[in-house]
Amino acid sequence: MSARARRVPHEKYRANVARGRHLHWSTCLVVTLLLLWSSAAETTEYIALHLHQEVEFSEAIVLATVTDVANATVRVEQTLKGSTPRSIHIVDYIDGFMRPADQRPLVRGTRELMFLKATEGGYAPLQTQFGRWLIHGGSVEAPGQIAQLGLPDFRKTILWLVDLQSRAAGGGSRAIDAYVQGLDAADPHVRLWAAHSAYRQVDQPLPRLVDAYLKLWSTHDSEMRGSAANAVIKWKIRRAAPMLATTLREATAWGDRATAARALGGTGDLSFLPLLRTTATSDESDKVRGWAYEGLTELLGRESIPDLEKGSKDRSEFVRRSVAIHAFNMANHSREADLRADVRRLLLLLAEDTDRSVKQTVQSFLKQLANP
Protein backbone atom coordinates (compact mmCIF):
# COMPACT_ATOMS: atom_id res chain seq x y z
CA MET A 1 0.00 0.00 0.00
CA SER A 2 1.33 3.37 -0.94
CA ALA A 3 1.28 6.28 1.45
CA ARG A 4 2.60 9.78 1.45
CA ALA A 5 2.67 13.07 3.33
CA ARG A 6 2.99 16.57 2.04
CA ARG A 7 2.91 20.22 3.04
CA VAL A 8 0.06 22.25 1.64
CA PRO A 9 -0.55 26.00 1.62
CA HIS A 10 -2.90 27.64 4.11
CA GLU A 11 -5.52 28.59 1.56
CA LYS A 12 -6.37 24.98 0.74
CA TYR A 13 -7.92 24.60 4.17
CA ARG A 14 -10.04 27.68 4.68
CA ALA A 15 -12.81 26.53 6.98
CA ASN A 16 -15.35 28.12 4.67
CA VAL A 17 -14.31 29.55 1.31
CA ALA A 18 -17.18 31.99 1.43
CA ARG A 19 -15.86 33.46 4.67
CA GLY A 20 -12.32 33.96 3.38
CA ARG A 21 -11.55 37.63 4.01
CA HIS A 22 -8.08 37.88 2.52
CA LEU A 23 -7.21 38.69 -1.02
CA HIS A 24 -3.59 37.70 -0.51
CA TRP A 25 -3.18 34.00 -0.93
CA SER A 26 -1.53 32.91 2.31
CA THR A 27 -3.68 32.50 5.20
CA CYS A 28 -4.62 34.37 7.66
CA LEU A 29 -6.46 31.28 8.63
CA VAL A 30 -7.02 30.57 12.31
CA VAL A 31 -5.76 27.01 12.47
CA THR A 32 -7.66 24.82 14.88
CA LEU A 33 -6.48 21.50 13.50
CA LEU A 34 -2.81 21.29 12.69
CA LEU A 35 -3.04 17.91 11.02
CA LEU A 36 -5.62 16.85 8.48
CA TRP A 37 -6.11 13.23 7.56
CA SER A 38 -7.28 12.01 4.18
CA SER A 39 -7.97 8.30 4.47
CA ALA A 40 -9.11 7.87 0.88
CA ALA A 41 -5.73 8.89 -0.46
CA GLU A 42 -3.88 7.44 2.55
CA THR A 43 -2.21 10.81 2.90
CA THR A 44 -1.31 12.95 5.85
CA GLU A 45 -1.51 16.59 4.78
CA TYR A 46 0.04 19.35 6.83
CA ILE A 47 -0.78 23.03 6.79
CA ALA A 48 2.28 25.08 5.89
CA LEU A 49 2.50 27.36 8.90
CA HIS A 50 4.18 30.73 9.10
CA LEU A 51 6.90 31.10 11.73
CA HIS A 52 4.67 33.20 13.96
CA GLN A 53 2.09 30.38 13.92
CA GLU A 54 4.74 27.78 14.76
CA VAL A 55 5.64 29.93 17.75
CA GLU A 56 2.06 30.61 18.81
CA PHE A 57 0.88 27.00 18.62
CA SER A 58 3.90 25.59 20.46
CA GLU A 59 3.90 25.07 24.21
CA ALA A 60 7.68 24.78 24.21
CA ILE A 61 10.40 25.70 21.72
CA VAL A 62 13.88 24.37 22.31
CA LEU A 63 17.31 24.08 20.79
CA ALA A 64 18.28 20.49 21.50
CA THR A 65 20.82 17.77 20.72
CA VAL A 66 19.79 14.13 20.20
CA THR A 67 21.50 12.05 22.87
CA ASP A 68 19.69 8.68 22.87
CA VAL A 69 18.03 7.44 19.70
CA ALA A 70 16.64 4.22 21.20
CA ASN A 71 14.79 6.13 23.92
CA ALA A 72 14.13 9.22 21.78
CA THR A 73 15.82 11.50 24.28
CA VAL A 74 17.26 14.93 23.58
CA ARG A 75 19.32 17.33 25.71
CA VAL A 76 17.90 20.85 25.81
CA GLU A 77 20.55 23.48 25.17
CA GLN A 78 18.24 26.49 25.30
CA THR A 79 14.53 26.97 25.88
CA LEU A 80 13.06 29.74 23.75
CA LYS A 81 9.47 29.30 24.93
CA GLY A 82 7.92 27.55 27.90
CA SER A 83 9.73 25.49 30.50
CA THR A 84 11.19 22.04 29.99
CA PRO A 85 13.51 19.68 31.86
CA ARG A 86 17.11 19.56 30.74
CA SER A 87 16.49 16.15 29.16
CA ILE A 88 13.17 15.38 27.43
CA HIS A 89 11.55 12.43 25.70
CA ILE A 90 10.27 13.01 22.17
CA VAL A 91 7.18 11.17 20.90
CA ASP A 92 5.29 11.09 17.59
CA TYR A 93 8.23 12.58 15.75
CA ILE A 94 7.96 10.56 12.51
CA ASP A 95 4.97 10.31 10.21
CA GLY A 96 4.66 6.60 9.46
CA PHE A 97 2.58 7.32 6.37
CA MET A 98 5.41 9.13 4.64
CA ARG A 99 7.59 7.32 2.17
CA PRO A 100 10.53 5.76 4.01
CA ALA A 101 12.95 7.97 2.09
CA ASP A 102 11.13 11.06 3.40
CA GLN A 103 10.94 9.98 7.03
CA ARG A 104 13.34 11.67 9.43
CA PRO A 105 14.42 9.50 12.32
CA LEU A 106 16.40 10.96 15.17
CA VAL A 107 20.16 10.82 14.66
CA ARG A 108 22.49 10.86 17.63
CA GLY A 109 24.50 14.04 17.91
CA THR A 110 22.35 16.14 15.56
CA ARG A 111 21.05 19.48 16.73
CA GLU A 112 17.46 20.51 16.10
CA LEU A 113 15.20 23.48 16.64
CA MET A 114 12.00 21.88 17.97
CA PHE A 115 8.47 23.28 18.20
CA LEU A 116 6.71 21.11 20.77
CA LYS A 117 3.41 20.27 22.46
CA ALA A 118 3.42 18.56 25.86
CA THR A 119 1.81 15.10 25.99
CA GLU A 120 1.48 12.44 28.66
CA GLY A 121 4.35 10.49 27.17
CA GLY A 122 6.71 13.40 26.58
CA TYR A 123 6.89 16.16 23.99
CA ALA A 124 5.50 15.85 20.47
CA PRO A 125 6.66 18.11 17.63
CA LEU A 126 4.03 20.19 15.88
CA GLN A 127 2.96 18.28 12.77
CA THR A 128 5.28 15.37 13.59
CA GLN A 129 8.64 15.81 11.88
CA PHE A 130 7.74 19.20 10.38
CA GLY A 131 8.09 20.65 13.87
CA ARG A 132 11.73 19.57 13.89
CA TRP A 133 14.18 21.79 12.05
CA LEU A 134 17.70 20.47 11.57
CA ILE A 135 20.61 22.73 12.49
CA HIS A 136 23.77 22.59 10.38
CA GLY A 137 26.43 24.77 11.92
CA GLY A 138 24.94 28.24 11.88
CA SER A 139 22.13 27.46 9.44
CA VAL A 140 18.65 26.05 10.04
CA GLU A 141 16.75 23.74 7.69
CA ALA A 142 13.39 25.50 7.91
CA PRO A 143 10.33 24.61 5.80
CA GLY A 144 10.36 26.14 2.35
CA GLN A 145 7.47 28.58 2.95
CA ILE A 146 9.40 30.30 5.77
CA ALA A 147 11.97 32.96 4.92
CA GLN A 148 15.37 31.47 5.61
CA LEU A 149 17.49 32.88 8.43
CA GLY A 150 20.65 31.81 10.21
CA LEU A 151 20.36 30.25 13.67
CA PRO A 152 21.17 33.49 15.57
CA ASP A 153 18.49 35.37 13.64
CA PHE A 154 15.91 32.62 14.11
CA ARG A 155 16.66 32.61 17.83
CA LYS A 156 16.28 36.39 18.03
CA THR A 157 13.05 36.40 16.01
CA ILE A 158 11.46 33.57 18.00
CA LEU A 159 12.27 35.23 21.34
CA TRP A 160 10.82 38.50 20.03
CA LEU A 161 7.64 36.77 18.85
CA VAL A 162 7.24 35.00 22.19
CA ASP A 163 7.49 38.33 23.99
CA LEU A 164 5.11 40.17 21.67
CA GLN A 165 2.54 37.36 21.64
CA SER A 166 2.62 37.20 25.43
CA ARG A 167 2.04 40.95 25.73
CA ALA A 168 -0.72 40.88 23.12
CA ALA A 169 -2.51 38.06 24.94
CA GLY A 170 -2.86 40.30 27.99
CA GLY A 171 -5.02 42.79 26.10
CA GLY A 172 -5.35 46.49 26.82
CA SER A 173 -2.76 49.12 25.99
CA ARG A 174 0.08 46.62 26.30
CA ALA A 175 -1.45 44.60 23.47
CA ILE A 176 -1.82 47.70 21.30
CA ASP A 177 1.81 48.61 21.97
CA ALA A 178 2.90 45.09 21.02
CA TYR A 179 0.96 45.19 17.76
CA VAL A 180 2.26 48.63 16.82
CA GLN A 181 5.81 47.54 17.57
CA GLY A 182 5.29 44.48 15.42
CA LEU A 183 3.80 46.43 12.51
CA ASP A 184 6.74 48.84 12.59
CA ALA A 185 9.32 46.04 12.77
CA ALA A 186 11.85 45.45 10.01
CA ASP A 187 11.79 41.72 10.78
CA PRO A 188 9.36 40.22 8.20
CA HIS A 189 8.25 37.40 10.53
CA VAL A 190 7.38 39.80 13.32
CA ARG A 191 5.60 42.22 11.01
CA LEU A 192 3.61 39.39 9.45
CA TRP A 193 2.45 38.27 12.90
CA ALA A 194 1.24 41.75 13.79
CA ALA A 195 -0.40 42.29 10.40
CA HIS A 196 -2.28 39.00 10.59
CA SER A 197 -3.25 39.28 14.25
CA ALA A 198 -4.04 42.81 15.38
CA TYR A 199 -7.15 43.52 13.33
CA ARG A 200 -8.61 40.17 14.42
CA GLN A 201 -8.05 40.73 18.10
CA VAL A 202 -8.79 44.43 18.47
CA ASP A 203 -12.34 45.74 18.11
CA GLN A 204 -11.77 49.40 18.97
CA PRO A 205 -8.34 50.45 17.68
CA LEU A 206 -6.41 53.44 18.95
CA PRO A 207 -5.25 55.93 16.29
CA ARG A 208 -1.64 54.76 16.52
CA LEU A 209 -2.67 51.21 15.58
CA VAL A 210 -4.70 52.49 12.62
CA ASP A 211 -1.74 54.59 11.51
CA ALA A 212 0.58 51.58 11.70
CA TYR A 213 -1.75 49.56 9.46
CA LEU A 214 -2.15 52.32 6.90
CA LYS A 215 1.63 52.60 6.64
CA LEU A 216 1.63 49.00 5.38
CA TRP A 217 -0.03 50.20 2.17
CA SER A 218 3.13 52.03 1.14
CA THR A 219 5.15 48.79 1.30
CA HIS A 220 3.52 47.61 -1.97
CA ASP A 221 3.68 44.11 -0.47
CA SER A 222 0.54 42.12 -1.33
CA GLU A 223 0.54 40.30 2.01
CA MET A 224 0.79 43.54 3.96
CA ARG A 225 -1.77 45.30 1.78
CA GLY A 226 -4.19 42.43 2.22
CA SER A 227 -3.97 42.73 6.00
CA ALA A 228 -4.32 46.51 5.79
CA ALA A 229 -7.46 46.02 3.69
CA ASN A 230 -8.93 43.68 6.30
CA ALA A 231 -8.24 46.26 9.01
CA VAL A 232 -9.89 49.00 6.95
CA ILE A 233 -12.98 46.84 6.42
CA LYS A 234 -13.33 45.74 10.04
CA TRP A 235 -12.68 49.16 11.56
CA LYS A 236 -14.36 51.22 8.80
CA ILE A 237 -11.35 53.50 8.39
CA ARG A 238 -12.88 56.28 6.32
CA ARG A 239 -9.68 58.33 6.03
CA ALA A 240 -8.09 55.51 4.04
CA ALA A 241 -10.50 56.07 1.14
CA PRO A 242 -8.49 58.61 -0.93
CA MET A 243 -5.36 56.45 -0.75
CA LEU A 244 -7.28 53.35 -1.81
CA ALA A 245 -9.05 55.18 -4.62
CA THR A 246 -5.72 56.36 -6.02
CA THR A 247 -4.45 52.79 -6.09
CA LEU A 248 -7.65 51.57 -7.71
CA ARG A 249 -7.36 54.17 -10.47
CA GLU A 250 -3.62 54.02 -11.10
CA ALA A 251 -2.24 50.57 -10.20
CA THR A 252 -1.19 48.38 -13.10
CA ALA A 253 -1.15 45.11 -11.12
CA TRP A 254 -4.59 43.54 -10.86
CA GLY A 255 -3.89 42.32 -7.32
CA ASP A 256 -3.34 45.87 -6.08
CA ARG A 257 -6.54 47.08 -7.74
CA ALA A 258 -8.55 44.17 -6.37
CA THR A 259 -7.33 44.70 -2.82
CA ALA A 260 -8.01 48.43 -3.10
CA ALA A 261 -11.54 47.83 -4.44
CA ARG A 262 -12.67 45.59 -1.59
CA ALA A 263 -11.10 47.86 1.01
CA LEU A 264 -12.51 51.04 -0.52
CA GLY A 265 -16.03 49.75 0.04
CA GLY A 266 -15.11 49.01 3.64
CA THR A 267 -14.30 52.65 4.34
CA GLY A 268 -17.99 53.56 4.09
CA ASP A 269 -17.22 56.63 1.97
CA LEU A 270 -20.13 56.91 -0.47
CA SER A 271 -18.36 59.56 -2.54
CA PHE A 272 -16.39 56.72 -4.16
CA LEU A 273 -19.48 54.66 -5.08
CA PRO A 274 -19.28 55.64 -8.79
CA LEU A 275 -15.67 54.49 -8.94
CA LEU A 276 -16.51 51.14 -7.37
CA ARG A 277 -19.44 50.59 -9.71
CA THR A 278 -17.33 51.40 -12.75
CA THR A 279 -14.64 49.01 -11.53
CA ALA A 280 -17.14 46.19 -10.93
CA THR A 281 -18.53 46.41 -14.45
CA SER A 282 -15.59 47.60 -16.55
CA ASP A 283 -12.19 46.62 -15.16
CA GLU A 284 -10.24 44.49 -17.62
CA SER A 285 -9.45 41.91 -14.91
CA ASP A 286 -12.19 39.54 -13.84
CA LYS A 287 -10.42 39.22 -10.47
CA VAL A 288 -10.74 42.95 -9.89
CA ARG A 289 -14.38 42.97 -10.99
CA GLY A 290 -15.14 40.06 -8.69
CA TRP A 291 -13.60 41.68 -5.62
CA ALA A 292 -15.14 45.05 -6.41
CA TYR A 293 -18.51 43.45 -5.73
CA GLU A 294 -17.35 42.69 -2.20
CA GLY A 295 -16.52 46.37 -1.88
CA LEU A 296 -20.05 47.22 -2.98
CA THR A 297 -21.62 44.88 -0.42
CA GLU A 298 -19.46 46.43 2.30
CA LEU A 299 -20.41 49.93 1.22
CA LEU A 300 -24.13 49.50 0.49
CA GLY A 301 -25.34 46.41 2.30
CA ARG A 302 -28.77 45.38 1.06
CA GLU A 303 -28.76 48.25 -1.43
CA SER A 304 -25.98 46.46 -3.33
CA ILE A 305 -28.42 43.78 -4.55
CA PRO A 306 -29.08 45.53 -7.92
CA ASP A 307 -25.31 45.75 -8.45
CA LEU A 308 -24.94 42.08 -7.62
CA GLU A 309 -27.66 41.23 -10.10
CA LYS A 310 -25.59 42.96 -12.80
CA GLY A 311 -22.55 41.00 -11.68
CA SER A 312 -24.49 37.74 -11.90
CA LYS A 313 -24.56 38.30 -15.67
CA ASP A 314 -20.82 38.98 -16.05
CA ARG A 315 -19.09 37.03 -18.82
CA SER A 316 -16.59 35.57 -16.33
CA GLU A 317 -17.51 32.60 -14.16
CA PHE A 318 -15.06 33.90 -11.55
CA VAL A 319 -17.09 37.11 -11.23
CA ARG A 320 -20.40 35.27 -11.10
CA ARG A 321 -19.12 32.92 -8.41
CA SER A 322 -17.67 35.90 -6.52
CA VAL A 323 -21.07 37.60 -6.62
CA ALA A 324 -22.60 34.48 -5.09
CA ILE A 325 -19.96 34.38 -2.36
CA HIS A 326 -20.28 38.05 -1.43
CA ALA A 327 -24.08 37.88 -1.45
CA PHE A 328 -24.04 34.79 0.74
CA ASN A 329 -21.61 36.39 3.18
CA MET A 330 -23.86 39.42 3.44
CA ALA A 331 -26.92 37.29 4.20
CA ASN A 332 -25.10 34.89 6.46
CA HIS A 333 -23.98 37.72 8.73
CA SER A 334 -27.45 39.25 8.96
CA ARG A 335 -30.72 38.33 10.64
CA GLU A 336 -32.63 40.79 8.45
CA ALA A 337 -35.37 38.75 6.79
CA ASP A 338 -35.77 41.03 3.78
CA LEU A 339 -32.03 40.96 3.03
CA ARG A 340 -31.87 37.19 3.29
CA ALA A 341 -34.89 36.89 0.97
CA ASP A 342 -33.26 39.20 -1.58
CA VAL A 343 -30.04 37.19 -1.48
CA ARG A 344 -31.94 33.93 -1.85
CA ARG A 345 -33.69 35.25 -4.97
CA LEU A 346 -30.32 36.25 -6.42
CA LEU A 347 -28.83 32.85 -5.66
CA LEU A 348 -31.78 31.08 -7.27
CA LEU A 349 -30.99 32.96 -10.47
CA LEU A 350 -27.35 31.93 -10.25
CA ALA A 351 -28.39 28.34 -9.56
CA GLU A 352 -29.23 28.15 -13.27
CA ASP A 353 -25.74 29.29 -14.29
CA THR A 354 -24.16 27.49 -17.24
CA ASP A 355 -20.90 26.95 -15.31
CA ARG A 356 -20.87 23.85 -13.14
CA SER A 357 -18.63 25.29 -10.44
CA VAL A 358 -20.90 28.33 -10.05
CA LYS A 359 -23.97 26.10 -9.76
CA GLN A 360 -22.32 23.88 -7.14
CA THR A 361 -21.24 26.88 -5.08
CA VAL A 362 -24.71 28.41 -5.20
CA GLN A 363 -26.47 25.16 -4.33
CA SER A 364 -24.28 24.83 -1.24
CA PHE A 365 -25.14 28.39 -0.18
CA LEU A 366 -28.86 27.86 -0.67
CA LYS A 367 -28.75 24.81 1.59
CA GLN A 368 -26.93 26.76 4.27
CA LEU A 369 -29.38 29.65 4.13
CA ALA A 370 -32.27 27.19 4.40
CA ASN A 371 -30.72 25.74 7.59
CA PRO A 372 -29.31 28.74 9.52
N, C-alpha and C positions, 0 to 999 in steps of 0.2 A: 504494500500500500504506500502510495506516495503521500508526502506531507511537506508543508513548507510554512515559512513565516516571513512576513514582510512589513516594512514601515509604510504607512500611508499618510497623506497630508491631512491636516485638520478638516478641510472642507468636505471630505468624503463622509464625515460623520456628524454633520449638523443634525441636531435632534429633530429639527423640523425645518425643511428647506424654506418653507414659507415664512418662517420667523427669522431667517438669516438677515442680520442688520448691516453686515459689512460688505462693501463693494470690493475691498482688497481681498485677495484669495487665500489668506492664511487662516486663521481662525482666531477669531476671538471667541471661540467656543469655550464654554464652561464645561470642562471635562469631568463627568461624574464616574464614568467607567474607563479605566485606563487600558483595559484589555478587552477586545471584542473577539468572540469566537464564531467561526463560520464552519459548522460541522459538515455542511454539504461539500465544501471544497477541501475539508480537512486542513484548514488554514488558520493559523493564529495571526491576526492582523493588529498591528500596534499603531496608535496615533502618534504622529511625529510631533513631539512636544517642543515648544520653545524652552530655552534655558530657564526663563523666569517661572515656567510651569513645573519644570523638573524640581526647582528649588521649592516652590510653594507646596507641591504634593508630597514632598519627602518629609519624613519625621526626623531623619538623621542624614547628614551628608559627611562623608569621611574620606580622607586620603589614607589608604591602607596598603599593606604588603601581605601577600598570600604566604602563610607560614606552614600550613598543614593541609594538603590537598585531600587526604583521606577523610578528614573530619571537617573539611570546608571551613577552616579557621583562618582569620586574617588578623594582623596586628595593626591597630589604629595608630597612625602617625600624627594626624591632626583631625579634630572634629570641627567642621565648618558650620554645622547646624545640629541642634539637639545635644543630647548627652549619651555617650555610649561607654561601655567598659573598654579597657585597653585592648582586650582580645575578644572578638565576637565571632559567632557562628553564622555562616551565610546559608540560606535555604532558597530553594526555587530560583536558582541562578542560571539555569539552562532551560531553554524551551525544547522539550523533547520532540516537538512536531516540526522542528527545523531540519533541514537536510544535515546529515552528520558533518559535512564539510563546513557548514555555516555555524555549527554549535561552538560555543566558547567555554570550554572547561576552565577551571582554575588551574593556574600554573605556579608552582612554588617559586617564590622570589620575585614575581611580577608585582608592580605597583598599579593600583587602580584608584580612580575617583569614583566613589560609589554613592548613588542616590537610593536611600533605603526606607523601608517601612518596617516597623517592629511587628513581629509575629510571636506566637507562643513558642515556636521552635528556634527562634533566632531573629535574624534580619533578612528580609527579602528585598532584592533590588526592584525598583520600579520597572515594570514591563520586562521582567526576567533579565536577560543579559543586556538589554538596551539601557538598563540603569547602571551598567558597569562600563566605565570608560578607561581604556588602557592608557598608561603613562609611559612614554618612551623618553627618558632623559628629561628635557624641559618641555616636551610637547605632549599634547593630550589627544587621543583618538576619539573625538566627539562625533556624534551623529552628523550626517551630511547636511541636514537642514539648519544646523546651528553654526553661526559664524565662528571660524576657528581662531583660537587664542592659544598662547603659551600657558603653561601651568601657573606661573605667577599671576598672569592676568585673569585666568579663570578663578583662581583663589580669591583675588581681590574683588572680582565681580560678584561671585557667590556670596561673600561676606557682606557686601554692600546690599545685595538683594535681600538677604536674610534680615538685615537691619531695617531696611525700608518697609518690607512686608510686615514686620513686627509692629512698626510704628503705625502703619496704615490700618492694621487690624484693630488698633485701639480706638479708632474713630476720632472725631473732634478736630481741633486745629492741628494737632500733631499729625493726623492723617493727611490733611490738606498740605501741610509743609512737606511731608514725605512725597506726595504725588508731584508737587511743584518741583521739588529737587530732582525727582526722577525725570520729569518732562524736560528739564533744562540740562540733563546730563549729556555728556559727550559719548558715554558708553552706550552702544546701541542696544545691548541687552537690558540695561536699566531703563532706558528711555522707552523701549518696547513694552516693558512691564507697566510703566506708568500710563502709557498711551492706551493700553488694552484694559486697564483696571479702573482708573479714576472715575471715568464717566459712568461706569456700572455701579460703583459703590457710593457715589456722592449724589444726593438728590438736590441739594441747594448749594451750588458752588459759590465760593467767594470770588471776587473779581480777579485775584491773582491766579487762581486756577483756570479761569476762563482765558485769561491772557496767555497763560502757558500753552493751552491747547491751540489757540489761534496762531501762535508762533509756529506751530508745526506745519501750517499750510505753506510757509515760505521755504520749507525743506525740499519741496517738490518730490518727496518720497511717497509712493502710493500707499504704503502701510500707514505712515503717519497721517497722511491726508484722510484716509479712511476712518481712522480713529477720531480725528478732528471733526469729521462730518457727523459721526455718531454722537459726539458731545454736543454739537450745534443742534441736532435734532432733539436730543433728550432735554436739553436745557433751554431750547428756543432762544438761541443767541441772535437777537435781531441785528446787532451791530456787525455781524459777520456778513450780512447780505451783500453789500457793495463789493467786497473782496471776492465772494463766490460768483457773483454775476460777471465780474471781469474775467475770471477763469473760464466761465461757461461760454462767454463770447469769443475769447481770444486763444484758448488752449488748442493746440494741434493734436494732442494725444487724446484719444477717445476716453481713456480711463479717467483723465483729469476732468473732462467735461461731464462724464457720468457722475463722478463723485460730487462735483459742484452742483449738479442739477438736483440730486436727492437732498443735499444739505440746504440748498437755497430754499426749497419748500419748507424745510424745518425751521427756518428763521421766523416764519410767520409774517414776513413783509409782503403785503399784497401788491406793492408797487411793482414787483418783479413778476407778477402773474403773466403778463403778456409774453415775457421772455421764456418762461417755463412752458407755456402752451406752444409757442413756436418751436421750441426745442423738441417737445414730445411728438410733434407732427412732422417736423422738417429736417431734423439733424440727419446727416448722411450715415451715421452709425446706428444700427439697430440697438446696440447696447446702450447708447446714450438715450435714445428714445424710450427704451424700456425703463430705465432708471428715472427718467424725467417724470414718468407717471407716478412713481413713489413720491417724488417731490410734490406733485399736485395733490395727492391724497393727504400728505402732511400739511399742506397749506390750506386746503379747502374742506377736508373732511367729506361729509356726505355730498357737498356741492360739487365734488370732483366726479360724480357718477357720469354726467354727460361727457366729460373728457375721457373717462375710461371706456365709455361706449365707442368713442372714436378710435381709441387705441385697440379695441377688440377687433377692428377691421383692418389693422395694419398688415402690410404685405409680409412682414417677418413673423415667423412662429415664435421667435424669442420675445418679441414685443407683446404678442397676444398672451403668451404664457406669463410674462411679467405683469400684465394688466390683471390677470386672474390672481396672481400671488398678492399684489398690492391691494386689490379689492378684498380678498379673503382676510388679509391681515387687518384691514380697517374694520371689517365686520367682527372678526374674532376678538378684537380688543374693545368691543362696544356692546352694551346691553340695549342700545336703542333699537326698538323693533322696526321702525321705518327704515333705518339704515340697513339693517340685516336683510330686510325684504328687498330693498333695492339691489343689494349685492347679489342676493340669490337670483334675481331676475337676470342680472348681467351674466352670472355664471351659467345659467341655463342656456343663454345664447351661445356662450363659448363652448358648452358641452356638445354642440353640433359642429365644432371646428373640424376642418379637413385634416389637420395634423394630429396624429395619434398621441404624441406626447402631451399636447395641449389638452386633448380630451381626457386623458388619464389624470392629469393634474387637476382639472376642473371637477371630475367625478369624485376624486378624493376629498376636495374641499366641500362639495355639496353634502357628502356624507357627514363630515365633521360639523357643518353648520346645522344639520338635522339632528345631531346628537351633541348638544353643547355640554 
